[in-house]
Amino acid sequence: ALLYAFVIISTYYVYPIFPANQSADFLVYIERSIIFATGEATFQDLITLHPAIYLLLGTVLSLNILNPLFLTRGFMLLLTILNIPLIYMVSKKLYGKLVGELALLLSIFINIFWYYTVIITGLYANFLGLMLALYLLYLIAEYFRSKHRIFLVLALPTTLVMLLSHETTFAILLALWLSSIYDVAARKNLKLVKTSATLTSPLALVVLLAPASIRFLEDFIMNYILRFKTMTLRVMLITPVNPVYNTLKIISPMLANIYSSAGLSGLTLTILCLLYGVLLMFKRREGLQLTPWFWILALLLTSYFTVEAWRLALNALTPVTILSAVTVRSLALKTVSKIDSTKLTGEIKIALKYELAAFTIVLLFVTSNISLTLTYNYCRISEKHQQQYGILEAMEWIKENTPENAKIASIARWQFMYAPYMINRKHIGDYALDPNQLFNYLKPVFNETYIVVWNKIHNGTVHYVSLYENSPLYKKIWYNKVVTIFITH
């Protein structure tokens, strides 16, 4: 658990102020949550998609103790850390302590959702829904074990908030129903059916509180799934050029994206999970233990009908991690049993077990994408810190030396899009234009406009900062190692 937390925190340390990528989600969550923090939200704002995350972040932002970007990212970082013991507790409740420990170990290598949440994409609503889905499974497992109704009572509001977090969480509700049907058919047990029926009741409130989510799901089912069509979105999706990925995409979009995000080890463990789930069915295991498998299946089937299979793949990595731990435990116990049955000495048997464990861990690390991810980020700590703190220094200078009605236009430094929430200055946009192009483009709003140029941007012949320095349209007023600030003449 500590190692997993260290991996998350140390990667976050590379990008302590701004996220790694220009994902609009980070900004959107700030914009939509602030109106809840300031009390300006209307009922129409409440019944939008994903209201739970806006209410939660709005509560956090109402503390007004740090700038909104740092506060929202820092809070989501805290949630990713709190999700670690939750994975352990759910795995332990469903399958035992050893599976819980293995799930934590495997999470380091394949469960990379945290990276997309706080580092590169900002999948806040998705992550909150996933975390609540895990908590829901924990409450159900605890209810089955202890027979205390308090856990079922707690599961009701958890289900409601989960469904209000993100539409992908409907997959866990579907998985519970599939597990219930299996329990009735294979084990003549009605307990999970009754529990699933009880937990479906919050859907009535979801219709009232989040009609946009219901309309989205209704449209998706009626116009795409039932018509065997793929839903497209007005976004640019960047996919890897890789023969393995391209081949997998023909077979299963979700498997292709699991390979893309988690690597070969993630793909291998996912396939093992799908096969092992069938084995568990033949063994007539209780339905609740098959819920992670049905969860994976629900996401897998849905991925054929949307271009956002990458998002479903990231969601699937959590149940894959849990079920992989069960699969690995079964394989490990059989391997240990075979070693114990040999005529080797006790010391050699112990050494062989440790060697196999070490080899497996190294193999998982090498074949997972986490090795490349950590190497890529750790090797750039100095460079990224210089960039991030250099941009922050420039923002602070603008805040202290410009009027409040000043406007900022940035050249290849998208981080300034957060200026309205960090230094209360309007950001016009981020461009890659030379001095004359920028002047013609922004002529109507050039008064009190400050141009921030990244010192390293180059057009193949000359650095842009030199073009702005030599242009009569601009005057250089401040610079550091990262950016140079100009004002219009």
Steps between C-alpha positions, in 0.01 A plus 500: 500500500781741589683420177184563296446831680865594441464435125194727484641781715845497339346529152277784619815669633626530141197722424430675833321806359359430154391168346723338241262546207269765361185312592191720517351280774720654770368846412139390449480350849631824650257716301193292580590440865570863586136598446407248770774634727378860463130414530422617145386158378144459378284188492590469131868478598415223745319274252786490250723199429716391796355732770665306786855603410403866460331505841798328661762725340279802563507415870879469488539828310277680751788465748673770292844417640701443180460567129227282343736301275726390784204435730305283254804301385622462858161376616478247217854386586375436853211292362739290289703429815186410698398265219800277578368358830155477340633262233656290775186493715269403213736225381544370854126497572419315179790256477723514810808678635749353251294621205483846659878515523544370146248756372711781647813358338334461160351850524849646482557339162164512322254731679616828351170689526656741754743622231213602273314656793754744645787513251392504135123498440299604806244217515363627831136391460606162366734437791247609762242264351751215494601561861137500611439179303779335700354635824160363398650154447665524841168589668319213327772252596493624859121475506514140377765411759363676808125501420484855643245708309696819564731406212204461264364834619839664431507334158186687387642857510832362372320361195322830441817711519684242289239522223515881519877488457533349153291298257763222484403402855180346366726211398550394863123505556457282191775269631315460830183399316687250282659355814155479656356313202796262509448445874136407444571273204808323637458512877127563557595796719276809502697719741702686236186551289326668793807713568532602133130590487540716809805674357320569172243718679724813494454501122168676560688790658762499225221566249414815697850615600692408186258478205789581265672174598181301446441663161860425403465133596159469332636647178808276518293182549218577255701656218828314521500173696162378370592608147856361517651840425803674649447834671743764377599818681616838376848456639839417354620162623870419477560126468834322494648372175569147610428172318400325825261784589351509150445124498342503846271787403337278238435233765414725795537879533527471878775237491691717252480797734595292804811399307562865413464629857618207716734316266543132423466396864167682528371333184619155612341532843174624348477197272581271795223670700245443226591131484523457877154652545356220287680248722350662811155463347554128443616473861171666604665769709264746665369776276664787688844351427416506129396867503846628391486257207154616392622859547782438252257331259256793515777746413641268233167469318429874529837583343377371162247784483710808584824662391573562869621143548816650654291632791326165548840328493624722783184422699549128438851502647359511854288181482778345289746571782273336759417194291864471386600469863262203535645343184860558610426355844363183341802466270744580781351242737520230231861594423597496868329163541701355212825636644416353841432161341853478357788324675709816531632612838302751705751782439493449123118492499487832687761654269310379194176655627670836558666487158167431329333784692781742410496389135122551482524851645780598262306353206188696596701820531681459169188407302278769651481863389573622851873442442499731196272750674721532807820513296358769271385719789786448745758587233328835444463621859755782467366613162135494609570678829682778316204537263232486767665737747611730217140533381381554857763773545376670183140482622596658832684780318193570285278503807721751680581728204188518284149642548212262569355560153821377335474217250749222427574333168747213525723354232535122546441516876148366556552509878392865492141387438489464880590868549139610572492266800858549619568874452160642399611598148311416181667254262410564136650180363812296430648530152800410285502819291778736395479870602311623191257206499421555867453874449253448215316228690467688827486862376150569644611412855863613496465775764649393834600165352812325623665243275677211673738315266662167579874547457554161335237507225670492159366511144794311350696816424479730798360507853165674529623708792759660266226585251301677772811680631573637153142595419403871531152390612620372837713611792688254720429569867600186696655158456637195678647169380160371384295785356530859385222755547426770243247781491348653189623846395 
